[in-house]
Amino acid sequence: MRKGRSIVWLAVIGLLLSQMTPVQAEEVGGGETTIHIEVPKQHKMRLKIGTHGSVKVAGKSYQGDQQITVKRLTRPQFEIKADKGYTIKRVSFGGKNVLNEIKGNVYTAPLIHEDDIQLEISFQKGSSSAEESQPGETEKPVKPGGGNESSGSNEPAKDADSDENAEEGSINKGDQSKPETGKEDILDELDKIDDLLTKGELTPAEREELQEKQTQLIEELTKQLIKGNPKDKQAIEDDLKQIEKLLSRKDLSKKQRNALKQRQAALRKQLDAAKDTGNHEVIILIILGVTVLGGAVYFFIKKK
């Protein structure tokens, strides 16, 4: 009797696991089993937008709490627009404060490779840089409940990445250029791509796409480091650390490696010069201090 109950429980547990796990097993000849893993092409995201503002994603504006879908392994851009008389107070992505990463009122997310990441934005009273709606603009932000009603969710009928030609860039209508990604952001993205490439849960097309992004990011970071013009000692040291990290990679071209090494040598000379300047300033201050102190002692003795 107990044995029968155990078999029934094992059967139930096995059935539940088969429903929960997106993995298919197929028996091949010779007792071998092939495992098929389903890799999603899109991921769901949550937008939690406070009052007095909206967010535009791929040309479509949203307000309130929304659910959208974005293409897997992309970096969606979110154009944040505060109402007149309000400014952006806080922006968090995946629980991390990313307010300092906003450029031109646009936040560029890291590579999306999982579901249910949340973008949360709040606004506060203050001088707003948002512009008035231009004549002829009829688009209204999607409000909570304005998505796909047949599915019973707030998911919009149009995916966030479905419009390839959607407007990107800053909220300023006269400047549609993509904000330059910071050097630290690029290094973080490269680390995430490396991690994804080593997991192995990628289709050949996704792997190829990631490797192409990797090449583009390395090229962009190399260009920024070579053309950069650090003004102070701290900035020079930061660039040297980033160059050292980039040189530790094995996927640099010979041309990139040589250019970075030349830049590294030039920055080291610049850093030594900055240190010498600092030392000279210290020496001058010591001499001035000794001179003033000596003068004070002289007058004190003379007065006595």
C-alpha positions in Angstrom: 0.0 0.0 0.0 2.8 2.4 1.0 4.7 1.5 -2.2 1.6 2.3 -4.3 1.2 5.8 -2.7 4.9 6.6 -3.2 4.6 5.8 -6.9 1.5 8.0 -7.2 3.3 10.9 -5.4 6.3 10.6 -7.6 4.1 10.6 -10.7 2.3 13.8 -9.5 5.6 15.6 -8.8 7.1 14.6 -12.1 4.0 15.9 -13.9 4.2 19.3 -12.1 7.9 19.6 -12.9 7.3 18.9 -16.6 4.7 21.7 -16.7 6.9 24.2 -14.9 10.2 23.7 -16.8 10.6 24.9 -20.4 12.8 21.9 -21.3 11.9 19.1 -23.7 13.6 15.7 -23.7 13.8 13.5 -26.8 15.2 10.0 -26.8 17.7 9.2 -29.6 19.0 5.9 -30.6 21.4 4.0 -28.3 19.8 5.2 -25.1 20.9 8.8 -25.5 18.7 11.7 -24.7 18.7 15.1 -26.3 17.7 18.1 -24.2 15.9 21.1 -25.9 16.0 24.4 -24.0 13.5 27.1 -25.1 15.2 30.5 -25.2 12.6 33.3 -25.2 12.8 35.9 -28.0 11.3 38.6 -25.8 11.1 39.5 -22.1 8.4 41.2 -20.1 9.2 44.5 -18.2 7.3 46.5 -15.7 7.1 50.3 -15.9 6.1 52.1 -12.6 5.8 55.7 -13.6 4.8 58.3 -10.9 2.3 61.1 -11.5 3.3 64.3 -13.4 5.3 62.6 -16.1 5.5 59.9 -18.8 8.0 57.6 -20.5 8.4 57.0 -24.2 9.7 53.6 -25.4 10.2 52.9 -29.1 8.0 55.9 -30.0 5.1 55.0 -27.7 4.4 56.9 -24.4 3.3 55.3 -21.2 1.9 56.5 -17.8 1.3 54.8 -14.5 1.9 51.1 -14.0 2.4 49.3 -17.3 3.7 46.0 -18.6 5.7 46.0 -21.9 7.7 43.5 -23.8 11.2 44.1 -25.2 13.4 42.1 -27.5 15.8 39.7 -25.8 19.5 40.9 -25.6 18.8 44.5 -26.6 19.4 47.8 -24.7 16.0 49.6 -24.8 16.0 53.4 -24.4 13.5 55.1 -22.2 12.8 58.8 -22.9 11.6 60.4 -19.6 9.3 63.5 -19.9 8.2 65.4 -16.8 5.1 67.6 -17.0 5.5 71.3 -17.1 6.6 72.6 -13.6 8.0 69.2 -12.6 11.4 67.5 -12.8 12.7 63.9 -12.5 13.2 63.0 -8.8 14.3 59.3 -8.9 14.9 56.6 -11.5 15.6 53.0 -10.5 16.1 50.0 -12.8 16.0 46.5 -11.3 16.1 48.1 -7.8 19.3 50.1 -8.6 19.3 53.9 -8.6 20.3 55.0 -12.1 19.5 58.7 -12.0 23.1 59.6 -12.7 23.1 57.4 -15.9 20.4 59.6 -17.6 21.7 61.7 -20.5 19.5 64.1 -22.3 16.4 62.8 -20.3 17.1 59.3 -21.8 18.0 56.2 -19.9 19.6 53.3 -21.8 19.0 50.0 -20.1 21.6 47.2 -19.9 21.2 44.1 -22.0 17.8 42.5 -21.2 18.1 38.8 -20.6 15.4 38.0 -18.1 11.7 38.7 -17.3 10.0 41.0 -14.8 12.7 43.7 -14.5 11.1 46.9 -13.2 11.8 50.5 -14.2 10.5 52.9 -11.6 10.4 56.7 -12.0 9.1 59.5 -9.8 8.8 63.2 -10.3 8.8 66.3 -8.1 7.9 70.0 -8.4 10.5 72.2 -9.9 11.8 73.8 -13.1 11.1 71.4 -15.9 13.1 71.0 -19.1 10.2 69.3 -20.8 8.9 71.1 -23.9 5.3 72.0 -24.8 3.6 69.7 -27.2 4.3 70.8 -30.8 1.4 71.7 -33.1 0.1 68.6 -34.8 1.1 66.1 -32.1 -1.8 63.9 -31.2 -0.2 61.0 -29.5 -1.3 60.5 -25.9 0.5 58.4 -23.3 -0.9 54.9 -22.6 -2.5 55.0 -19.2 -2.9 52.0 -16.8 -5.5 49.6 -18.2 -4.9 50.9 -21.7 -3.1 47.8 -23.0 -4.3 44.5 -24.4 -7.6 44.1 -22.6 -8.3 40.6 -24.1 -5.3 39.2 -22.2 -6.5 40.6 -18.9 -3.2 42.6 -18.4 -1.9 46.1 -19.0 0.4 44.7 -21.7 0.3 47.1 -24.8 -0.7 45.8 -28.1 2.6 46.9 -29.6 5.9 45.6 -28.3 8.5 48.1 -27.2 11.0 46.9 -29.8 8.6 46.4 -32.7 9.2 49.9 -34.3 12.7 49.8 -35.7 12.5 53.4 -36.8 11.2 54.8 -33.5 12.5 58.1 -32.3 15.5 57.9 -30.1 17.7 60.4 -28.3 17.1 63.3 -26.0 13.8 65.0 -25.4 15.1 68.0 -27.2 13.5 67.9 -30.6 16.5 69.6 -32.2 18.9 66.9 -31.0 18.2 63.3 -32.0 21.7 62.0 -31.5 22.2 58.9 -29.3 23.8 59.8 -26.0 27.4 58.6 -25.6 27.7 55.6 -23.3 30.1 56.2 -20.5 33.3 54.2 -20.2 32.3 52.5 -17.0 28.9 51.6 -18.5 30.7 50.0 -21.5 32.9 47.9 -19.2 29.9 46.8 -17.3 28.1 45.8 -20.5 31.2 43.9 -21.7 31.2 42.0 -18.4 27.5 41.1 -18.8 28.0 39.9 -22.4 31.0 37.8 -21.3 28.8 36.2 -18.6 26.0 35.5 -21.1 28.4 34.0 -23.6 29.7 31.6 -21.0 26.3 30.4 -19.8 25.6 28.5 -23.1 21.8 29.1 -23.1 22.0 30.9 -26.4 21.0 30.1 -29.9 23.7 30.5 -32.6 22.0 33.7 -33.9 21.9 35.2 -30.3 25.6 34.2 -29.8 26.5 35.9 -33.1 24.5 39.0 -32.2 26.2 39.2 -28.7 29.6 38.8 -30.2 28.8 41.6 -32.7 27.7 43.9 -29.8 30.9 42.9 -28.0 33.1 44.0 -30.9 31.2 47.3 -31.2 31.5 48.1 -27.5 35.3 47.3 -27.5 35.7 49.6 -30.5 33.7 52.4 -28.9 35.6 52.1 -25.6 39.0 52.1 -27.3 38.0 55.2 -29.3 36.9 57.0 -26.1 40.1 56.1 -24.2 42.4 57.2 -27.1 40.6 60.4 -27.8 39.9 61.4 -24.2 41.5 64.4 -22.6 41.5 63.9 -18.8 42.1 67.2 -17.0 43.2 66.1 -13.5 45.1 63.4 -11.7 42.0 61.4 -10.7 40.7 61.3 -14.3 44.1 60.2 -15.6 44.2 57.4 -13.0 40.6 56.3 -14.0 41.6 56.1 -17.7 44.7 54.1 -16.9 42.6 51.6 -14.9 40.1 51.3 -17.7 42.9 50.8 -20.3 44.5 48.1 -18.1 41.2 46.3 -17.8 40.6 46.5 -21.6 44.1 45.3 -22.3 43.5 42.2 -20.1 41.0 41.0 -22.7 42.0 38.4 -25.3 39.6 39.6 -28.0 41.4 42.9 -28.9 42.8 43.3 -32.4 46.5 44.0 -32.7 45.8 47.5 -33.9 43.6 48.2 -30.8 46.1 46.7 -28.4 49.0 48.8 -29.8 46.9 52.0 -29.8 45.9 51.4 -26.2 49.5 50.7 -25.1 50.7 53.9 -26.7 47.9 55.8 -24.9 48.8 54.1 -21.7 52.4 55.3 -22.0 51.3 58.9 -22.7 48.9 58.9 -19.8 51.6 57.6 -17.4 53.9 60.5 -18.5 51.0 62.9 -18.0 50.4 61.4 -14.5 54.0 61.7 -13.6 54.0 65.3 -14.7 50.9 66.0 -12.6 52.5 64.4 -9.6 55.7 66.5 -10.1 53.5 69.6 -10.3 51.8 68.6 -7.1 55.2 68.0 -5.4 56.4 71.4 -6.6 53.3 73.1 -5.2 53.8 71.4 -1.8 57.5 72.5 -1.7 56.5 76.1 -2.6 53.8 76.0 0.2 56.4 74.7 2.7 58.9 77.4 1.7 56.2 80.1 2.1 55.1 78.7 5.4 58.7 78.6 6.7 59.3 82.2 5.4 56.1 83.5 7.1 57.0 81.6 10.3 60.6 82.9 10.3 59.4 86.5 9.7 56.9 86.2 12.6 59.7 84.9 14.9 62.0 87.6 13.8 59.5 90.4 14.6 58.7 88.8 17.9 62.3 88.7 19.0 63.0 92.2 17.7 60.0 93.5 19.6 61.3 92.1 22.9 
